[in-house]
Amino acid sequence: MAIDFSHWPHKVLNIVVYVTLLSGNLYSAFGGGKDQDSPYFSHHQSYITPASFVFFIWTLIHFLLGGMVVYQWFTDKVHQAIGWHFIMASVFNAIWLALWSADHNILALIALFFATGAVSYIYYRLKEQETADHLLDVIFLHLPFSLYHAWIFVLLIINVFAVISPIREDGPSTFQTILAIAGLAFIASTVIGYIEYKQGDVAGALVLAWYLFGVFAHQSEPAIHWTALGLGIAVAFYTLKPFMLRLVGRRTGESAPLLG
């Protein structure tokens, strides 16, 4: 494939914001140690905070987005699909990270709303208007935003609970336990949208299952602990639906290609 220099200022800015976001997340993960307040070893604990290993899904997301900023030089489809919204998402995501690390949880939540809106726009545009013509489109265009969309939704809920239901020294109240279970159920229920909407987004659904298993691993309150496990198993099994439909030969909208 020949290199395509059309829209090069936009492509260069995509690289700049990608590197900025990557650098911020790398520093948060490794630069300050476990006492640093970051998305990975955070003091902003709530009763739906997962184990720290869950946050390393950023590794996969960044790898795929890195492939996207390279792939954009060989096809105009990336520019057409994401427009300037990837730049907006990356900027607001970086702002969220800075505010979250500085204990400005409410301001961080506002920034994350904007980042989520930008990622959601890209995600639904890909689902509605851009089909995957070949494997590179799947891996470096559709897949990264399937993962990113599900993950930023999880971050949004984590941030909301950090504001409204932080942990207490004497453990969760009954209301906090019920609220946490409701939050986990809400996250799990969104898997229906990922699997039933358009092509059946297994990648996004698996991000939610990964998160729920992380909550199971981290939370010790029995009701929350076991609810997270049960919901995680249910979500993981539900993601098999598109594959089962394919197996029995049902080529409907819900059994179409899983990412494109």
C-alpha positions in Angstrom: 0.0 0.0 0.0 1.2 3.5 -0.9 1.5 6.2 1.8 -1.3 8.7 1.7 -0.3 12.2 2.7 -3.8 13.7 2.4 -5.1 15.3 5.5 -1.6 15.1 6.9 -2.0 17.9 9.6 -4.9 15.9 11.1 -2.8 12.7 11.0 0.1 14.3 12.7 -2.1 15.7 15.4 -3.5 12.2 15.9 0.0 11.0 16.6 0.7 13.8 19.0 -2.3 13.2 21.1 -1.8 9.5 21.0 1.8 9.9 22.3 0.5 12.3 25.0 -2.1 10.0 26.3 0.2 7.0 26.1 2.9 8.9 28.1 0.4 9.9 30.8 -0.8 6.4 31.3 2.7 5.0 31.3 3.7 7.5 34.0 0.6 6.7 36.0 1.3 3.0 35.8 5.1 3.0 36.4 6.3 6.5 37.2 5.1 7.1 40.7 5.0 3.8 42.4 2.0 2.2 44.3 1.6 5.2 46.5 0.8 7.5 43.6 -2.8 8.4 43.1 -3.6 7.1 39.6 -6.1 5.0 37.8 -3.9 1.9 38.5 -3.0 2.3 42.2 -5.7 4.8 43.1 -6.7 6.2 46.5 -10.2 6.9 44.9 -11.6 3.6 46.0 -15.3 2.8 46.0 -17.1 -0.5 46.3 -17.0 -1.2 42.6 -13.3 -0.5 42.2 -11.7 -3.5 40.5 -8.3 -5.0 41.2 -5.4 -3.0 39.8 -4.5 -5.5 37.1 -7.8 -4.7 35.3 -6.5 -1.3 34.4 -3.8 -2.8 32.3 -6.3 -3.3 29.6 -4.9 0.1 28.5 -1.9 -1.9 27.2 -4.0 -3.6 24.6 -5.9 -0.4 23.8 -2.8 1.6 23.3 -1.2 -1.1 21.2 -4.2 -1.1 18.8 -4.5 2.7 18.8 -0.8 2.8 18.0 -1.5 0.6 15.0 -4.3 2.9 14.0 -2.1 6.0 13.9 0.3 4.1 11.6 -2.5 2.6 9.5 -4.0 6.1 8.9 -1.1 6.8 6.5 -2.2 4.0 4.2 -6.0 4.6 4.0 -8.3 7.5 4.2 -10.9 5.4 6.0 -9.4 6.3 9.4 -9.8 10.0 8.7 -13.3 9.6 7.4 -14.4 7.5 10.4 -12.9 9.3 13.4 -12.6 12.8 12.1 -11.3 15.1 14.9 -13.0 13.2 17.6 -10.0 11.0 18.4 -8.1 14.2 19.2 -11.0 15.4 21.4 -11.2 12.1 23.2 -7.5 11.9 23.8 -7.3 15.5 25.1 -10.2 15.1 27.5 -8.9 11.7 28.6 -5.6 13.2 29.4 -7.3 16.1 31.3 -9.3 13.5 33.2 -6.2 11.6 34.2 -4.6 14.8 35.5 -7.6 15.9 37.5 -8.2 12.4 38.9 -4.6 12.2 40.0 -4.9 15.6 41.7 -8.0 14.6 43.7 -10.5 16.7 41.7 -13.0 13.9 41.2 -16.0 16.0 40.2 -14.0 18.0 37.6 -12.5 14.7 36.4 -16.0 13.3 36.0 -16.9 16.3 33.8 -13.8 15.8 31.6 -14.6 12.1 31.3 -18.1 12.9 30.1 -16.7 14.8 27.2 -14.1 12.1 26.5 -16.9 9.4 26.6 -19.0 11.5 24.2 -16.2 11.7 21.7 -15.3 8.0 21.9 -19.1 7.2 21.6 -19.4 9.3 18.4 -16.5 7.4 16.8 -17.9 4.0 18.0 -21.4 4.6 16.6 -20.1 6.1 13.4 -18.0 3.0 12.8 -21.0 0.8 13.5 -23.4 2.8 11.3 -21.3 4.0 8.4 -18.0 2.2 8.1 -17.8 -1.5 7.4 -14.6 -3.5 7.7 -13.5 -4.3 4.2 -10.5 -6.4 5.3 -8.7 -7.6 8.4 -6.6 -4.5 8.9 -9.8 -2.5 9.2 -11.0 -4.8 11.9 -7.7 -4.8 13.9 -6.7 -1.2 13.6 -10.0 0.7 13.3 -13.0 -1.2 14.7 -11.3 -3.3 17.4 -9.5 -0.4 19.3 -12.7 1.7 19.5 -14.8 -1.3 20.6 -12.4 -1.8 23.5 -12.0 1.9 24.1 -15.7 2.5 24.2 -16.4 -0.2 26.7 -13.5 0.7 28.9 -14.2 4.4 29.0 -17.8 3.5 30.0 -16.3 1.5 32.9 -14.1 4.4 33.9 -17.1 6.7 33.9 -19.0 4.5 36.3 -15.9 4.1 38.5 -15.5 7.8 38.7 -19.2 8.3 39.5 -18.9 5.9 42.4 -15.7 7.5 43.7 -17.8 10.7 44.0 -21.0 9.3 45.5 -19.9 6.2 47.4 -16.3 6.2 48.6 -15.2 3.5 50.9 -15.6 3.8 54.7 -13.3 2.5 57.4 -16.0 0.3 58.9 -17.1 -1.2 55.6 -20.0 -0.4 53.3 -23.4 0.5 54.7 -26.4 -1.4 53.5 -27.3 1.4 51.2 -23.8 1.4 49.7 -23.9 -2.3 49.2 -27.2 -2.1 47.4 -25.9 0.8 45.3 -22.8 -1.1 44.4 -24.8 -4.2 43.3 -27.1 -1.9 41.3 -24.0 -0.3 39.6 -22.5 -3.7 38.8 -25.9 -4.9 37.4 -26.1 -1.8 35.3 -22.7 -2.4 33.8 -23.5 -6.0 33.2 -26.8 -5.1 31.5 -25.0 -3.0 28.9 -23.6 -6.2 27.4 -27.0 -6.8 25.9 -26.5 -3.7 23.8 -23.0 -4.7 22.8 -24.2 -8.2 21.7 -27.6 -7.3 20.2 -26.8 -4.0 18.6 -25.8 -4.2 14.9 -22.9 -6.8 14.4 -22.6 -8.1 17.9 -19.6 -6.5 19.6 -17.9 -9.4 21.5 -14.8 -7.3 22.2 -16.7 -4.6 24.1 -18.7 -7.3 26.0 -15.5 -9.0 27.1 -14.1 -5.8 28.5 -17.2 -5.7 30.8 -16.6 -9.3 31.8 -12.9 -8.5 32.5 -14.0 -5.6 34.8 -16.5 -7.7 36.7 -14.0 -10.4 37.4 -11.7 -7.7 38.6 -14.3 -6.4 41.1 -14.7 -10.0 42.3 -11.0 -10.2 42.9 -10.7 -6.9 44.7 -13.9 -6.5 46.8 -14.2 -8.4 50.0 -17.8 -7.5 51.0 -19.5 -10.9 50.3 -22.6 -9.5 48.6 -20.6 -7.4 46.2 -17.8 -10.0 45.8 -20.2 -12.8 44.7 -22.5 -10.6 42.7 -19.5 -9.5 40.6 -18.5 -13.1 40.0 -22.0 -14.2 39.0 -22.5 -11.2 36.7 -19.0 -11.7 35.2 -19.8 -15.4 34.4 -23.2 -14.4 32.9 -21.6 -11.7 30.7 -18.8 -14.1 29.6 -21.4 -16.7 28.6 -23.6 -14.2 26.9 -20.8 -13.1 24.6 -21.0 -16.6 23.1 -24.4 -15.9 21.6 -23.1 -14.5 18.2 -20.8 -17.5 17.8 -23.7 -19.9 18.6 -25.9 -18.2 16.1 -23.2 -18.6 13.5 -22.8 -22.2 14.4 -26.4 -22.9 13.7 -26.3 -20.9 10.5 -28.5 -17.9 11.4 -27.1 -15.0 9.4 -29.1 -12.2 10.9 -28.1 -8.8 12.1 -27.1 -10.2 15.4 -24.9 -12.8 13.9 -23.2 -10.7 11.3 -19.4 -9.9 11.5 -18.5 -9.3 15.1 -16.5 -6.0 14.7 -17.1 -4.6 11.3 
